[in-house]
Amino acid sequence: MWSTEHSVETKAAPEAVWRLWSDVERWPEWNPDLERAVLTGVFAAGSTITMYQQGGDTIELRIAEAREPEQFVDEADLGDVVVRTTHRLEPVGEGLVRVAYRMEITGPQADTVGPQLGPQISADFPKVLAALVEHAER
């Protein structure tokens, strides 16, 4: 298994962050790597998200878990590996909330593919988290 986690603190209410997460079509407003994003179904376990990246790549995700306003988990099944990202909100005191993204890559090729693929996928986490928090604080 390969894993990484990035987090940022905000004064935004968890509900404000959750609104941004659950409004998938508006993800490109705070994630500049996306051209567009499409939710099939409601924002709940079992639904799918298709992310169209700048430059043409497409990523299919399945929502594995959604607990408003605490966390949601998405998974991309790439065959020999599964990329699972947990998006979590944690109160940290005096009106602050920690927004954390934790990625885990598992599967038969995780030890080989994870160290190559993981840093590529998660490299934008700090930038995306900063933009998410900025939008949530508005």
Beta strands, then each sheet from edge to edge (+ up, - down):
strand 1: 2-10
strand 2: 34-40
strand 3: 48-53
strand 4: 58-67
strand 5: 71-77
strand 6: 82-93
strand 7: 96-106
sheet 1: 1+ 7- 6+ 5- 4+ 3- 2+
end
